[in-house]
């Protein structure tokens, strides 16, 4: 059988793996039957030469993980046939490892896979060795613990290769190597999806091996956790999906993450699962709020997101997980107002400050109306509509009645601050985003009013263009210019004195 064209076919009853052999010319059939085994390339850019000497013409450049059929030996070279390129030649014996592809080799191959699973840079070779193990292992073994280990290793290799390819610099030597490794993986039936995100390519493993792990009763908690985390990467959701399809993906991700029992996991792995759950439940709350912000399911999803995030132990966070922790905090913070019930505004009196009411606009729109004793909803002081989620419970009016702050969430994981302010020409509505970048993940929230009606306190946190920034600011209402900004809230006396007690109690910015 030709290992190079190995494909994995789902067989629920037997958990067997079907190997599809490449079409071999009739003249090669007898030679294949009498082959001296196979050899897997272990070095990148290994030379396939026309003769068994260093100065011979190079026929092709081979990459780790590729499989060759051995047809003979000459000096310190092997005479091989490359079915992928349909050409023969000679390769140094030290550049390959020979395999007989018999059942007796199975335990040794599995031991190598366990060793290589945590070795970055050898993903293509690992995929090739996994394919060899899946070919020689009997079906009953693949349905057991050994099969779970093999599929876990295969998924780990493929997912890590996709991550490396996503951050590779185009045109660099490393980029060419990763491209070749992806080709090797594709030759084994390992599939990847590629998306364009903000001018760069995001490569994602499609996850067949991890789906198998989740479907296997013998898979342990750590294997299930790794599989669930790989299958629910937020950056691997197609950015071009319409809203209703994206909601289906998040519902599926919730189901996948619920299959993981975090009780017996190591602390760092438990944290990763809970951070991912918090992010997915936050996205679910936003999608449900877009349909009906008053639906009790919105508050339930937001509460679950907050519960999962609160369960994360910061003391057990390794440095590489700090980014995921901050992102989860922003996604949960974006929907935290769903946990605060909206109260109907009291009937305005002549001395009452302006209040906000909402009403439906065009299909999918919510309109915000600013009213007072003299200006009803039919003739409001200001009217502004949005397709985002308006968190009415967040509305706060300053003591002077000259400004109103409101949280509005136009995108999943991205919440803006609307500032409605009184000017000489009337009322204006301005938007204060989490950051002056393309929306990715971030929250801008009102933190308090400074007496005098000239200033407000704002907390902003965002990730954009690969950078993370959190700041606490004193913002002037006239023009919304930032007067003072710091990353340490204790460095701003105005913040220490005038921050709103409810904000301080509920915000995740002070975590």
N, C-alpha and C positions, 0 to 999 in steps of 0.2 A: 504493500500500500504506500501511496505517496503522502507522507506526513505534511508536506508543504501546503496541500490544499485541504487540510483538515477543517471541517465545519461542525458546529455543535447543533444537534437536533434534539428538541425537547422530547423526552420519552418518559412520561409520568410513571407508567407501570414499572418499568425496569431501570430507570435512571441511566440507561445506556447511552453511549456516544457513538454516532454513526460517522464513519470516516469516508468522505467522498474522494475517490482516487481521480487524479487528473487523467485526461485522455493521453495515452502513451502510444506513439507510433508503433505499428505492428512489428517493425524491425527491433524495437526495444523491449518487446514483451518477454522474450526468453532471457535477455540480459537482466531484466528486473527480477525475474524469478530466481535467478542464480546470483543475486547481488550479495555483496559482502557486508551487508548491513547499511546503516545510515550514519551520517555525521552531522552534527549541529555546529554552526559557526559560533565561536566564542569571542572573536575579536572584531571590532569595527574596521571597515575598509580592508578586509583580508583580500588578497589578490588571487583571482582565478587565472592561472597562466596556461599558455599553450604547451609548455613543456616543463619537466620537473627541474627547473633551475631558476635562480633569481633574475637572470637577465632575459628570460623568455618574455614574449609579448603578453601583456595583460589582457585577458579576455573580458573580465568584469571585476568590479569592486563589490565584495560581499559584506554583509552586516550581521552583527550578532543575532542569533535566533533563527537564521535561515538554515534550512535543512537540505543536505545533498545526499545523493545516492552514491555509495562507495562501489567502485568497479575494479579497483586494483591498487597496488602499492609500487612506487618507484622511488628508491633512495629514501629521503625523509619527506616525501610527498605522497599524497593520496591521489589516485586517479578517480575523478568524480564526474557525476552527471547532474547538472542543475536543471530540474524540470521547469522551474519558473521562467528561466531565460532560454530554455531548450538548447543548451550548449554544454559541451563537456570541457574538461581541462584538468589541471593539477593545482592542488592547494597544499600548503605546508601542513603537516600533521599536527604541529603545535598550535595552529589556528582553529582547530576543530576538536570536538570530542566525539568519539565513535560510539554508536549505540546499536545493539542487536534488536531492539524493540521487541523484547520478549517479556512475558509476565514476570519472570524472575527479576527483572530490572526495576519493577515497580517500587518496592520499598526504598531502594537507593535514590530513585528519582524524587520520591516524596520527601525524603530527608533533605535533599538539595533544595527543594522548593521552600521548605520551612526556613532554611538558612537564608535564602535569597529574598524572601518576602519583604524584609526590612532593609534591603540593600538598594539605595537609589542609584540610578544610572544603568541598571542591568534589566530593565523591564522587558525589552524585546527578547532577551535570552530567557528570562523567566517564563514568558508566554510560550516560547518554543519548547522548553522543558515540561511545562504543564501540559501542552498538547501531546507530548510524547507519553507522559504518564496516563493521560486520559485514553490514549490508544491502547496501552498495554494492560491497564487495570481491568479486571472483570467487572461486569455490571453490578453484581451484588456488593462488591467493594465500593463502587462509586455511590451506591445508595446509602452507605454508612458514614462513619466518622471520617474515614480517609477521603471519601468523595467531597465532604463538606470542606475539609482542609484544602483540597485541590481547587475547588471552585472559589473559595475565599482567596487563595493565593492568586488565581487567575484574575479575579476582579480587582485585587489590590494592585497587581502589575499594570493592568489596563487603565485604572483610574489615575495612578501616579504618572503614567506616561502622558495621559491627557492633560494633567495639571502642568507638567513640564512643558508640553507643547504650547500651552496657552500663554506662558510667560516668555517663550523663546523670542529672541530678537531676529526679525527677518533679515536674511542676507548674511548673518553670522555663521560661522562654522557649526556652532551648536544647533542652530536652526536647521541646517542641512542634515545633521545627524538625527535629530528628532523626526524630521520628515521621513528619513529612511526607516527609522524604527516603527513609525506609524504604518508604513507600507508593509513591513514584516508582520505586524499585528493583524493588519487587514487580510493578509494571505492566510492566516489561521482562522478566519471567520470572526475575528473580534472587530466590532463595528463602533464607529465614533460619529458624533454629530458635531457640526461646526456652525457657529453663529458669529455674526459680525456685531460687536458691541463697541460703540463709540470709536470706530476706526481701527479696532484691533480684533483679532480672531480668538474666539473662545472655543476650545476643543473640549468635548465631554464624552466620556464613555457611556454607551447606551445601556449598560447594566445587566446584560443577560446572566452573567455568572452570579452577580449579587442577588438577582431574583431567584435563582436556583437555591442559593444559601437560605434565603428566607422561607422557601417552600420545603426545606428539609427539616423534619422533626429532630434530627440528631445534631443540628447546628447548635453550638453553645451561645451564650449571651453575648460574648465579645464578638463572635463572628456575625451575629445578627446586628449588633450595634454598628460595626464597620459597614455592613451592607446597607443598612438604613441611612447612615450618614452620606454614603456615596450616592445613593439614589435620590436624595432630597437636597442636593446642593442648589441653593437659590440661583447661582449664576448659570446653571445649566437648564433653566426653563427658557424655552424659545421666546425671545423678546417680541416676536411678531405675532404671538398667539392673541386672539381676541379675548376680551374679559371673561366671557362665559367658559371658554376652554381653559383659561388660566385658573379659574375657580375649580374646575374639575381636577386639574393637576394638584392643586393644594389639598383638595379633599383626599386624593389618593396618597399624598405625602403624609397626611395625618394618619391614615390607616397603616402605612408602612412603619411610621415611628411608634405607633401604639403596639406593634408586635415585639418591641424590645423591652425586656424586663431589666430595669436599671438597678434593681436592688443588689445584684451580685457583681456589678461591674466595678472595675477600678475607678477611683474618684475622678481622674482626669477624663476617662471615657464617659462616665455618667454625666459629667458637666457638658460634654459635647452634645450628647443626646438631648439633654434638657435645654440647652441653648437653641438647638435646632427646632425642638418642639415649640419653644417660646416664639421663635421667628415665624414658624408656619401658622401657629394659632393667631398671631398678630395679623398675618396676611388674611387669614380666614375671617377674622372680625371685620377688617376693612371691606372685604368683598361682600359680606352680608349687610354691612351698613350702607353700601351703595344701593342695595335693593330697598332696604327699609331700616333707617337708623333707629327706629323705635322697637324693632324686633328684639324680644328677650334673648334670642340666640346671639346677638351682637355682644351683649354684656357677658354672656356665658363664655364666648370664645375669648374675649379680652381678659376675663378673670382667669381662664386656663393659661393664657399666655403669661400673665403676671405670676401665677403660681409656679409655673415651670421655671421662670427666670429667677424667682426668689429662692428656688431650690439649688441654684448654682453656688458652689463653694468657691469663693474667690481665692482662698488659701491653696486650693488645689488646681489653680489655673496655670499651666505652663506658659512661657512667653509667647509661643506661636499661636495660642488660643486667645490672646488678649484682643486681637482684632475681631474675632467672632463674638466675643463677649460684648464689645462695644456696639457691634452691629445689632445683636439681639436686643440690647438695651434700647436702641433707637427705634427698632421695629415695635417693641412693646410700648414704649413711651408714646409712639404715634397714635395708639388707639386707647390710651389709658383713660381718656375722657368718657369712654363708653361705660365705665364703671360708676360714673357720677350721674345720678338721675337728673333729667331736665325738669325744672319747675316752671310752670307757666308764669309769665311776668304779671306782677300786680297791676291793677288798673292805675294808670298814671294820674297823679294830682298836678296842680299848677306848679308845685315846687319840685316835682319829681325829676330825676335825671333821665336822660334818654335811655331807652331800652331796645333790645333787639327782638324781632319776631321773624319767623321764616314761613315761606309759602312755596308751593310748587311753581316752577317756571315752565320752560319748554320741556319736552320729554327728557328725563334724566337730570334736569337742572333743579337746584335749590336756590331760592332767592332770599337774600338777607335784607330786611327792612329795618331802618332806624326810626323809631317813633318816640313821641313825647306827648304831653298833654294837648298841645295845639296841632300836632301832626299825627294823623292816624295812618293805618296801613294803606288807605286809599290815596293819601297824599303824604308820603313819608319824607323825613329829612334826607334820606339817602336810600337808594335801592341798588343792590349789586347781586348778580347771579353767578353761580359756579356749578360745574359738573363734579366737583369734589364733594367730600363728606363734610358737612358743617356740624361741628361738635358744639351744639348750642349751650351745653352746660358750662363751657369754658368762658362764656362772655363775662367781661368785667369792665365796669365803668369807673373812671377816676372820680375823686371826691368833688372836683370842680365841674363835672359833667361835660368836659370838653374833649374826652377821648374814650373810646371803647376798644378793648382787645378781644379778639376772637380766634380760636383755633380752627383751621380749615385744612383738610387732608385731601389733596388732589390725586396722590399716588400712593401705592403700597409702600410703607416705610418712609414716607416723606410728608411731613406736616409743616405747614406754613403758619405765620402769624399775621392776621389781618388787623390793621390799626385804622380805625375810623376816627377821624379827628376834625375838630371844628376850626375853620379858618375864616378870614375876613370875607372870603367869597362864598362861604357855605361849608358844608361837610364834604370831606374827601375820604376815600378808602385807599389805603396803601397796603402793599404786601411785603412782608419782611420774610424772605426765605431763610432756610437753615444755613445756606452758603451761596456765594455767587458762582456756582458751578452748575454743570448739567445735573439735573436731579438724579441722585442715586439712593442714598440713605441719609436721613437727617431729620432733625426736629428743631423748630424755633418756638419758644414758649415765653409767654408773659410771666414775669416773676414778681412784679409788684409796681406800685405807683409811688413816685416821689412827691410829697406835698408841694403845692405851688402850681401844679398843672403844666409844668414845662418838661418833665423828664419821666421816663419809665425804665424799669429794669427788665432785661431780656437775657435768657439763657439760650445759647445756640450750640448745636452739636451736629456734625455732618461728616460724611466720607464722600469725597469726590475726586476724580482724577488720581486715584491711588493714595490720597492723603486723608488723614483723620485729624479733625480739629474740634476742640470744645472750648467755648468761651463764655464769660459772664460780662455783660455790657451795661453801661449806663447810656441810654439812647435819648436824644433830644426829640421831643414831639414835633417841633418845627423842622420839617424836612427829614425826620428820622435819621439824623446823622449820629454816629457813635462818638460820644465824648470820652469815655474811658472803657478800656477792655482789658481783661486779664483771664488767664487760665485758672487762677486760684481765687475762689470766691471770697476768701478771707482777706484778700488784698484790696477789696473795695469797701470802704466804710459805709457808703450809701447802701450797698447790698446788705451788709450786716445789720443796718438799722431799719431799712424799709422793705426788706423782702417779705412777701405775703406768707403768713403762717401756713395757710392751706397749701400753697405751692411747695413750701419747704417740706411739708409732711408727705406730699404725694409724688413729687417729682423723682425721676430716676437720674437726673443730671448730677445729683450730689452723692451718687453711689460710691 
